[in-house]
Amino acid sequence: MSDATLRKLNGSLFARLLFDVMMPAELAEAIRDCGYDVSEARALPLAVQQDDTAILENAAQERRVVVTCNYHDPHSNFCSLHDQWQAQGRDHAGILLIPQFHISNRFLRWQVRDRMLRLFNQHTWDDLYNQVWWLP
């Protein structure tokens, strides 16, 4: 995908993000304050908030990377959704996984913000497209 096409689709080379309901609103706000386009699943209808497939579908339609710490739930998690979508030939804008204990700890939360910013400053939206990334 060319840079011009990417800008047309996404508005910039930077990833647009959708924080799922497991992510703290203050972290979404902190990333937004750094100039990133961040929406939150908690602003979507309740039926979408409670359905990981619906969250991923919404994010794919809006070309947003899902930011989540839901990768353990045996019944529904974004790792298994990614695998299902790949098997079905479906695309999404990307999934960024963050360990829950980093989000739960207020001190580590700000380290997560800094690591996310480094990741987004080093990778374009195209790098994240249709991929699952663990926050380094």
N, C-alpha and C positions, 0 to 999 in steps of 0.2 A: 504494500500500500504506500503510495507516495505521500510526502509531507503535505502537499496541497489537499489531497483527499482526506488525510487524517484530520487536518484543521477544519475542513468542511464538515466532516462527520462529528467531530468531537469539540470543535471550538478552540482547541489548543492541543499542543503535544502532551500536556499534562493529563493524567488520568482524572476522570470524574468519578466520584465515589458515592457509594450507598452504604452507610453504616447500619448493620442490622441491630435489632433491639437489645442484643447482649452487650453492645458497645456503649460506654458512658457518653452521655450527651456532651459533657464538658470536653471530652477528647475530640468529638466531632467539631465542636466549636473552635477548639484550639487549631485544628487543621484548617478549618474554614478561615480563621483569622490570618493564616499564612498565605491566603490567596487561592486556595483550592476550592473547587466546586463540590461541596459535600451536602448530600441529602441524607435524611435519616428515615429508616423503616418505621419508626414510631410515628411519623407524620402520615403514613399510608393507612388505608382502611384496616381495621382490626383483623379482618379475615386474611389479609395479605401479611400483616405483621406476624401472625401465628403459623404461617405456612412457608417453609424455606423454599419450596419450589416456586411459589408465587413471588417471593422476594427475588429469587434469581431471574425469573421471567421479567419482572419489572425492571431490574437492573439491566438485563440484556436489551430490552426495548429502549431504555434511556442511555444505553452505552456507558454504564457505570460499573466500576469494579466493586464487588461486594467485599466489605471489610467485616470480618466476623471472628469469633473464637469458638464457633460451633463446628467441631470436627470429631467429637467423641460420642455424641448421641447415636446409639445403635439403630434407632428408628428413622432418623432424619438428620443428616449432616451434609455440609457442603462438599466434602471430599467424595462421598458417594453420589451426590447430585452431579458433580463434575463428571464422574465416570459414566453415569447414565446418559448424560448429555453427549459425551464423546461417542458412546456406543450408538446413539440415535443420530449422530451427525449434526447435532445442534451446537450453535456457537453462543458464547457469552463474552462479556467484556473483561472477565477475570475475577479471581477470588483471592483475597489476601487473608491468610490465617494468622491469628495472633494467639499465643498461649493465654488461657484464662487467668492464670495466676499473675501474669504481667498486667492485666487489666484491673484485677481486684486490688492490687497493691498500689496505693496512691503515689508512692515514690517511683515505682517502676513504670507507672502510667505515663509519666513525663519522659522517661527514657524511650518508651514506645513511640510517643509523638516524635521525638528526635530521630528515631530509626526510620519511622514512616517517611518523614521529610527527606532523609537521605535517599531512601529507596525511590521516592517519586522524583527526586532531582537527578537520579542516575538512570532512570528508565522511562521511556515514553509509554504512552497508552498502547502503542502497538506491541511493545515488549510484554505487556500484561495480558493482552487480548487472548482469551480462550485458555488461559493458564491458571494453575493453582500455585500460589507463592506462599511460602512461610516467611514471616517477617524476620530478616536476618538479625 
